């Protein structure tokens, strides 16, 4: 393992010291709701629904972009990174989020897995395509308003 990559895991391990195997502390209902959050994430991006994407995240969320870019904090941080003003028109054409492990203690959950995203960008009459495959780690809280596995998703 690359030393830089290993060092990136240290802060995560410090804030998630009680991470346990999948399902430990989570009910089947909790796990189903967490999977719904990830499915909704895919759906809103594929529909081009920026508001729907942002509604899945709390005001205190933290996005750790790829390639060691600076953390984006809160709704404004997400907007600045994903939906910057004056950016070329970008359309997500493919998004597959595949959870491989879900665990937690019933109040806080973690989900990690693989993702694949493809998009087109239109600028100056030219359309370009790009794609990326990667891994993700999400940390979710129960019983808050967004990016949770509470009944907020059920009401949609």
Protein Blocks (a to p, Z undefined) as FASTA:
>chain_A
ZZklmmmmmmmmmmmmmbccehihpafklmmmmmmmmmmmmmmmmnopaklmmmmpcfkb
ccddehhiacdedjklmmmmmmcghiacdddfbdcdddfbdcdehlaccddddddddddd
deehiacdddddddddddddehiabhpabfklmmZZ
